[in-house]
Each structure stands twice: as structure tokens, then as C-alpha cells.
Amino acid sequence: KDLRYCIFKISDDRKTIENDCQGPDTETFQDFVKHLPEDQPRYALCDINYETDDGRKQNKLCFFFWSPDDKTS
């Protein structure tokens, strides 16, 4: 695992999905959120690390659909 997240966007011609940016595994969830644009939708995969109530370290690969309600056309 070398990446924490991958963010994708729809191409300008609206026919394909393109890689928008990637973050190395040293980045955090907060770094991932900072890369989401305020005015455009994105698709993303993010590897989330967390700790369970009983102290076990876990991770999940999560899919996100980002679509700001008040700024997209």
C-alpha cells in the first residue's frame, strides 16, 4: 500500500473518468478532505485507519461521492 487516497473526476468531454490526484500513505484523512474542490463533484477512494472500542487497529477502503450541494451546476 503506497497510497492513502485517489480522487477521480469526470473528463471535460464527460465521456471518461480521470485521475484527479493521489495522496501517499503518509497523508491523513484531513489531507484527503483538503483536496476535494468546493465547487466540483468528485469520486474518491480513501483508506481509513481507525481503532475499535476494544483497541484493535483496523482499516477500511471507503468509496466517496463528493457533490457540494450549493456550488455545482
N, CA, C and O atoms as CSV, one atom per row, in Angstrom:
chain,resi,resn,atom,element,x,y,z
A,1,LYS,N,N,0.844,-1.191,0.000
A,1,LYS,CA,C,0.000,0.000,0.000
A,1,LYS,C,C,0.873,1.231,0.000
A,1,LYS,O,O,1.603,1.474,0.961
A,2,ASP,N,N,0.812,2.006,-1.053
A,2,ASP,CA,C,1.586,3.245,-1.051
A,2,ASP,C,C,0.709,4.489,-1.081
A,2,ASP,O,O,1.219,5.603,-0.955
A,3,LEU,N,N,-0.592,4.321,-1.245
A,3,LEU,CA,C,-1.482,5.471,-1.345
A,3,LEU,C,C,-2.524,5.484,-0.227
A,3,LEU,O,O,-3.028,4.440,0.187
A,4,ARG,N,N,-2.831,6.679,0.247
A,4,ARG,CA,C,-3.913,6.855,1.216
A,4,ARG,C,C,-5.228,7.073,0.480
A,4,ARG,O,O,-6.273,6.588,0.914
A,5,TYR,N,N,-5.180,7.807,-0.643
A,5,TYR,CA,C,-6.416,8.092,-1.370
A,5,TYR,C,C,-6.139,8.338,-2.847
A,5,TYR,O,O,-5.018,8.655,-3.245
A,6,CYS,N,N,-7.189,8.184,-3.645
A,6,CYS,CA,C,-7.208,8.535,-5.073
A,6,CYS,C,C,-8.507,9.289,-5.310
A,6,CYS,O,O,-9.578,8.844,-4.900
A,7,ILE,N,N,-8.405,10.412,-5.963
A,7,ILE,CA,C,-9.588,11.219,-6.282
A,7,ILE,C,C,-9.744,11.248,-7.797
A,7,ILE,O,O,-8.778,11.461,-8.529
A,8,PHE,N,N,-10.971,11.031,-8.253
A,8,PHE,CA,C,-11.271,10.958,-9.679
A,8,PHE,C,C,-12.291,12.015,-10.067
A,8,PHE,O,O,-13.102,12.446,-9.247
A,9,LYS,N,N,-12.238,12.430,-11.334
A,9,LYS,CA,C,-13.206,13.400,-11.842
A,9,LYS,C,C,-13.696,12.946,-13.213
A,9,LYS,O,O,-13.064,12.121,-13.873
A,10,ILE,N,N,-14.813,13.491,-13.618
A,10,ILE,CA,C,-15.342,13.230,-14.955
A,10,ILE,C,C,-14.611,14.152,-15.926
A,10,ILE,O,O,-14.433,15.338,-15.649
A,11,SER,N,N,-14.193,13.607,-17.053
A,11,SER,CA,C,-13.434,14.378,-18.044
A,11,SER,C,C,-14.259,15.555,-18.577
A,11,SER,O,O,-15.484,15.582,-18.455
A,12,ASP,N,N,-13.569,16.505,-19.157
A,12,ASP,CA,C,-14.243,17.694,-19.694
A,12,ASP,C,C,-15.257,17.343,-20.772
A,12,ASP,O,O,-16.278,18.018,-20.901
A,13,ASP,N,N,-14.988,16.286,-21.555
A,13,ASP,CA,C,-15.951,15.880,-22.581
A,13,ASP,C,C,-17.053,14.973,-22.013
A,13,ASP,O,O,-17.944,14.537,-22.742
A,14,ARG,N,N,-16.980,14.695,-20.699
A,14,ARG,CA,C,-17.971,13.909,-19.961
A,14,ARG,C,C,-18.132,12.484,-20.470
A,14,ARG,O,O,-19.215,11.904,-20.392
A,15,LYS,N,N,-17.026,11.917,-21.001
A,15,LYS,CA,C,-17.086,10.558,-21.527
A,15,LYS,C,C,-16.266,9.559,-20.718
A,15,LYS,O,O,-16.496,8.354,-20.823
A,16,THR,N,N,-15.317,10.032,-19.915
A,16,THR,CA,C,-14.472,9.128,-19.138
A,16,THR,C,C,-14.261,9.670,-17.727
A,16,THR,O,O,-14.552,10.827,-17.426
A,17,ILE,N,N,-13.748,8.794,-16.887
A,17,ILE,CA,C,-13.364,9.188,-15.531
A,17,ILE,C,C,-11.849,9.251,-15.497
A,17,ILE,O,O,-11.173,8.308,-15.910
A,18,GLU,N,N,-11.311,10.368,-15.002
A,18,GLU,CA,C,-9.871,10.601,-14.975
A,18,GLU,C,C,-9.365,10.685,-13.539
A,18,GLU,O,O,-10.101,11.046,-12.621
A,19,ASN,N,N,-8.094,10.344,-13.370
A,19,ASN,CA,C,-7.452,10.506,-12.069
A,19,ASN,C,C,-7.201,11.998,-11.851
A,19,ASN,O,O,-6.579,12.655,-12.686
A,20,ASP,N,N,-7.685,12.528,-10.734
A,20,ASP,CA,C,-7.504,13.942,-10.426
A,20,ASP,C,C,-6.272,14.134,-9.546
A,20,ASP,O,O,-5.445,14.998,-9.837
A,21,CYS,N,N,-6.132,13.350,-8.479
A,21,CYS,CA,C,-4.939,13.418,-7.630
A,21,CYS,C,C,-4.866,12.177,-6.746
A,21,CYS,O,O,-5.839,11.438,-6.593
A,22,GLN,N,N,-3.693,11.974,-6.175
A,22,GLN,CA,C,-3.444,10.849,-5.279
A,22,GLN,C,C,-2.670,11.362,-4.083
A,22,GLN,O,O,-1.956,12.361,-4.175
A,23,GLY,N,N,-2.814,10.673,-2.955
A,23,GLY,CA,C,-2.058,11.041,-1.768
A,23,GLY,C,C,-1.286,9.857,-1.223
A,23,GLY,O,O,-1.832,8.756,-1.141
A,24,PRO,N,N,-0.026,10.053,-0.848
A,24,PRO,CA,C,0.762,8.960,-0.300
A,24,PRO,C,C,0.203,8.481,1.038
A,24,PRO,O,O,-0.573,9.188,1.681
A,25,ASP,N,N,0.593,7.293,1.449
A,25,ASP,CA,C,0.032,6.715,2.678
A,25,ASP,C,C,0.437,7.474,3.937
A,25,ASP,O,O,-0.079,7.185,5.017
A,26,THR,N,N,1.347,8.435,3.824
A,26,THR,CA,C,1.728,9.254,4.976
A,26,THR,C,C,0.728,10.371,5.238
A,26,THR,O,O,0.750,10.981,6.307
A,27,GLU,N,N,-0.151,10.647,4.274
A,27,GLU,CA,C,-1.154,11.704,4.465
A,27,GLU,C,C,-2.319,11.191,5.303
A,27,GLU,O,O,-2.481,9.984,5.483
A,28,THR,N,N,-3.118,12.107,5.807
A,28,THR,CA,C,-4.230,11.781,6.701
A,28,THR,C,C,-5.570,11.993,5.990
A,28,THR,O,O,-5.624,12.459,4.852
A,29,PHE,N,N,-6.644,11.639,6.692
A,29,PHE,CA,C,-7.981,11.880,6.172
A,29,PHE,C,C,-8.209,13.379,5.964
A,29,PHE,O,O,-8.860,13.783,5.000
A,30,GLN,N,N,-7.674,14.198,6.865
A,30,GLN,CA,C,-7.820,15.644,6.738
A,30,GLN,C,C,-7.134,16.158,5.469
A,30,GLN,O,O,-7.639,17.073,4.818
A,31,ASP,N,N,-5.986,15.573,5.117
A,31,ASP,CA,C,-5.315,15.938,3.862
A,31,ASP,C,C,-6.191,15.572,2.670
A,31,ASP,O,O,-6.291,16.336,1.709
A,32,PHE,N,N,-6.818,14.413,2.731
A,32,PHE,CA,C,-7.733,13.967,1.677
A,32,PHE,C,C,-8.862,14.975,1.483
A,32,PHE,O,O,-9.156,15.375,0.357
A,33,VAL,N,N,-9.489,15.382,2.579
A,33,VAL,CA,C,-10.622,16.318,2.510
A,33,VAL,C,C,-10.186,17.658,1.915
A,33,VAL,O,O,-10.953,18.282,1.181
A,34,LYS,N,N,-8.975,18.107,2.218
A,34,LYS,CA,C,-8.469,19.375,1.679
A,34,LYS,C,C,-8.338,19.344,0.155
A,34,LYS,O,O,-8.382,20.394,-0.487
A,35,HIS,N,N,-8.178,18.150,-0.432
A,35,HIS,CA,C,-8.025,18.041,-1.881
A,35,HIS,C,C,-9.357,17.978,-2.631
A,35,HIS,O,O,-9.371,17.981,-3.862
A,36,LEU,N,N,-10.466,17.921,-1.910
A,36,LEU,CA,C,-11.773,17.914,-2.562
A,36,LEU,C,C,-12.169,19.345,-2.903
A,36,LEU,O,O,-12.208,20.194,-2.012
A,37,PRO,N,N,-12.463,19.637,-4.177
A,37,PRO,CA,C,-12.800,21.012,-4.564
A,37,PRO,C,C,-14.151,21.441,-3.990
A,37,PRO,O,O,-15.049,20.621,-3.797
A,38,GLU,N,N,-14.275,22.729,-3.725
A,38,GLU,CA,C,-15.510,23.256,-3.142
A,38,GLU,C,C,-16.635,23.413,-4.164
A,38,GLU,O,O,-17.799,23.552,-3.787
A,39,ASP,N,N,-16.297,23.393,-5.452
A,39,ASP,CA,C,-17.302,23.720,-6.449
A,39,ASP,C,C,-17.472,22.675,-7.549
A,39,ASP,O,O,-18.135,22.946,-8.550
A,40,GLN,N,N,-16.885,21.483,-7.383
A,40,GLN,CA,C,-16.994,20.458,-8.419
A,40,GLN,C,C,-17.156,19.082,-7.778
A,40,GLN,O,O,-16.588,18.819,-6.718
A,41,PRO,N,N,-17.924,18.211,-8.413
A,41,PRO,CA,C,-18.094,16.863,-7.876
A,41,PRO,C,C,-16.858,15.999,-8.134
A,41,PRO,O,O,-16.104,16.239,-9.077
A,42,ARG,N,N,-16.664,14.996,-7.287
A,42,ARG,CA,C,-15.561,14.057,-7.421
A,42,ARG,C,C,-15.989,12.684,-6.909
A,42,ARG,O,O,-16.908,12.563,-6.099
A,43,TYR,N,N,-15.302,11.659,-7.398
A,43,TYR,CA,C,-15.374,10.307,-6.854
A,43,TYR,C,C,-14.044,10.065,-6.160
A,43,TYR,O,O,-13.025,10.608,-6.587
A,44,ALA,N,N,-14.028,9.270,-5.110
A,44,ALA,CA,C,-12.757,9.037,-4.413
A,44,ALA,C,C,-12.754,7.696,-3.693
A,44,ALA,O,O,-13.791,7.172,-3.288
A,45,LEU,N,N,-11.554,7.168,-3.551
A,45,LEU,CA,C,-11.286,6.017,-2.699
A,45,LEU,C,C,-10.313,6.484,-1.637
A,45,LEU,O,O,-9.326,7.152,-1.943
A,46,CYS,N,N,-10.588,6.132,-0.378
A,46,CYS,CA,C,-9.711,6.540,0.714
A,46,CYS,C,C,-9.564,5.378,1.690
A,46,CYS,O,O,-10.548,4.755,2.087
A,47,ASP,N,N,-8.327,5.098,2.065
A,47,ASP,CA,C,-8.033,4.050,3.042
A,47,ASP,C,C,-8.090,4.687,4.425
A,47,ASP,O,O,-7.244,5.513,4.769
A,48,ILE,N,N,-9.090,4.302,5.217
A,48,ILE,CA,C,-9.330,4.909,6.527
A,48,ILE,C,C,-8.801,3.989,7.625
A,48,ILE,O,O,-9.203,2.830,7.727
A,49,ASN,N,N,-7.897,4.520,8.442
A,49,ASN,CA,C,-7.402,3.788,9.617
A,49,ASN,C,C,-8.205,4.211,10.839
A,49,ASN,O,O,-8.526,5.388,11.005
A,50,TYR,N,N,-8.525,3.250,11.687
A,50,TYR,CA,C,-9.263,3.563,12.910
A,50,TYR,C,C,-8.959,2.498,13.962
A,50,TYR,O,O,-8.355,1.467,13.666
A,51,GLU,N,N,-9.383,2.762,15.178
A,51,GLU,CA,C,-9.208,1.824,16.273
A,51,GLU,C,C,-10.577,1.454,16.833
A,51,GLU,O,O,-11.410,2.326,17.082
A,52,THR,N,N,-10.803,0.153,17.031
A,52,THR,CA,C,-12.092,-0.308,17.550
A,52,THR,C,C,-12.194,-0.004,19.042
A,52,THR,O,O,-11.209,0.371,19.678
A,53,ASP,N,N,-13.389,-0.170,19.589
A,53,ASP,CA,C,-13.608,0.083,21.020
A,53,ASP,C,C,-12.728,-0.786,21.904
A,53,ASP,O,O,-12.360,-0.379,23.006
A,54,ASP,N,N,-12.384,-1.991,21.425
A,54,ASP,CA,C,-11.540,-2.878,22.233
A,54,ASP,C,C,-10.049,-2.713,21.916
A,54,ASP,O,O,-9.237,-3.536,22.340
A,55,GLY,N,N,-9.676,-1.647,21.167
A,55,GLY,CA,C,-8.280,-1.302,20.962
A,55,GLY,C,C,-7.596,-1.893,19.744
A,55,GLY,O,O,-6.400,-1.678,19.551
A,56,ARG,N,N,-8.328,-2.637,18.911
A,56,ARG,CA,C,-7.707,-3.218,17.713
A,56,ARG,C,C,-7.607,-2.166,16.612
A,56,ARG,O,O,-8.551,-1.414,16.368
A,57,LYS,N,N,-6.450,-2.124,15.951
A,57,LYS,CA,C,-6.279,-1.212,14.813
A,57,LYS,C,C,-6.859,-1.878,13.574
A,57,LYS,O,O,-6.574,-3.041,13.286
A,58,GLN,N,N,-7.677,-1.123,12.846
A,58,GLN,CA,C,-8.356,-1.616,11.651
A,58,GLN,C,C,-8.218,-0.585,10.537
A,58,GLN,O,O,-7.821,0.555,10.774
A,59,ASN,N,N,-8.552,-1.004,9.320
A,59,ASN,CA,C,-8.668,-0.048,8.228
A,59,ASN,C,C,-9.734,-0.521,7.256
A,59,ASN,O,O,-10.004,-1.715,7.130
A,60,LYS,N,N,-10.323,0.433,6.584
A,60,LYS,CA,C,-11.370,0.166,5.587
A,60,LYS,C,C,-11.089,1.007,4.357
A,60,LYS,O,O,-10.659,2.156,4.460
A,61,LEU,N,N,-11.334,0.429,3.203
A,61,LEU,CA,C,-11.261,1.169,1.956
A,61,LEU,C,C,-12.668,1.703,1.680
A,61,LEU,O,O,-13.604,0.926,1.494
A,62,CYS,N,N,-12.811,3.014,1.656
A,62,CYS,CA,C,-14.127,3.643,1.524
A,62,CYS,C,C,-14.241,4.371,0.191
A,62,CYS,O,O,-13.285,4.985,-0.282
A,63,PHE,N,N,-15.430,4.292,-0.406
A,63,PHE,CA,C,-15.734,4.991,-1.645
A,63,PHE,C,C,-16.554,6.226,-1.307
A,63,PHE,O,O,-17.509,6.147,-0.535
A,64,PHE,N,N,-16.187,7.367,-1.881
A,64,PHE,CA,C,-16.883,8.617,-1.630
A,64,PHE,C,C,-17.398,9.192,-2.937
A,64,PHE,O,O,-16.735,9.116,-3.971
A,65,PHE,N,N,-18.582,9.763,-2.874
A,65,PHE,CA,C,-19.090,10.585,-3.959
A,65,PHE,C,C,-19.260,11.979,-3.384
A,65,PHE,O,O,-20.117,12.197,-2.527
A,66,TRP,N,N,-18.449,12.927,-3.849
A,66,TRP,CA,C,-18.441,14.292,-3.342
A,66,TRP,C,C,-19.204,15.175,-4.319
A,66,TRP,O,O,-18.849,15.263,-5.494
A,67,SER,N,N,-20.253,15.830,-3.829
A,67,SER,CA,C,-21.021,16.730,-4.656
A,67,SER,C,C,-21.550,17.868,-3.792
A,67,SER,O,O,-22.607,17.739,-3.175
A,68,PRO,N,N,-20.819,18.986,-3.745
A,68,PRO,CA,C,-21.263,20.121,-2.931
A,68,PRO,C,C,-22.628,20.618,-3.404
A,68,PRO,O,O,-22.793,20.955,-4.576
A,69,ASP,N,N,-23.587,20.665,-2.516
A,69,ASP,CA,C,-24.961,20.998,-2.860
A,69,ASP,C,C,-25.139,22.400,-3.432
A,69,ASP,O,O,-25.897,22.585,-4.384
A,70,ASP,N,N,-24.467,23.364,-2.878
A,70,ASP,CA,C,-24.766,24.743,-3.240
A,70,ASP,C,C,-23.824,25.360,-4.279
A,70,ASP,O,O,-23.968,26.537,-4.612
A,71,LYS,N,N,-22.852,24.579,-4.801
A,71,LYS,CA,C,-21.890,25.195,-5.705
A,71,LYS,C,C,-21.692,24.466,-7.023
A,71,LYS,O,O,-20.913,24.932,-7.855
A,72,THR,N,N,-22.356,23.358,-7.247
A,72,THR,CA,C,-22.171,22.632,-8.513
A,72,THR,C,C,-23.294,22.952,-9.483
A,72,THR,O,O,-24.399,23.322,-9.087
A,73,SER,N,N,-22.989,22.802,-10.746
A,73,SER,CA,C,-24.020,23.079,-11.752
A,73,SER,C,C,-24.644,21.812,-12.251
A,73,SER,O,O,-25.532,21.854,-13.102
